Amino acid sequence: MIARRFLVTGRVQGVGFRAFVRRAAGRVELAGFARNLPDGSVEVVARGTAPALDELESKVRVGPAFGRVSSLEVVEISVEGDFPIPFEIR
């Protein structure tokens, strides 16, 4: 198992982005969470297999119908810590 942190900017708050991410993560059985940050971005932290995380990344790059992703930063992180199952919105 590996873990990744996704930092998403653009029109990603108030458009159902976190719920979109939760559904996408659930489909590929990832643990983790999505939360709004004060600067208007969304942070996604997920743990699972590399193929599942790659699938989530491809979904996050597009976002929901009413959203618009202008940038995505992805970094691999330590697998230690809190990874809620099922994937949750914070």
Secondary structure as the mmCIF struct_conf table of DSSP 4:
data_model
#
loop_
_struct_conf.conf_type_id
_struct_conf.id
_struct_conf.beg_label_comp_id
_struct_conf.beg_label_asym_id
_struct_conf.beg_label_seq_id
_struct_conf.end_label_comp_id
_struct_conf.end_label_asym_id
_struct_conf.end_label_seq_id
STRN STRN1 ILE A 2 ARG A 11
BEND BEND1 GLN A 13 GLY A 16
HELX_RH_AL_P HELX_RH_AL_P1 PHE A 17 ARG A 27
TURN_TY1_P TURN_TY1_P1 VAL A 28 GLU A 29
STRN STRN2 ALA A 31 ASN A 36
TURN_TY1_P TURN_TY1_P2 PRO A 38 ASP A 39
BEND BEND2 GLY A 40 GLY A 40
STRN STRN3 VAL A 42 GLY A 48
HELX_RH_AL_P HELX_RH_AL_P2 ALA A 50 VAL A 62
TURN_TY1_P TURN_TY1_P3 ALA A 65 PHE A 66
STRN STRN4 ARG A 68 ILE A 77
BEND BEND3 VAL A 79 VAL A 79
BEND BEND4 GLY A 81 GLY A 81
BEND BEND5 ILE A 85 PRO A 86
STRN STRN5 GLU A 88 ILE A 89
#
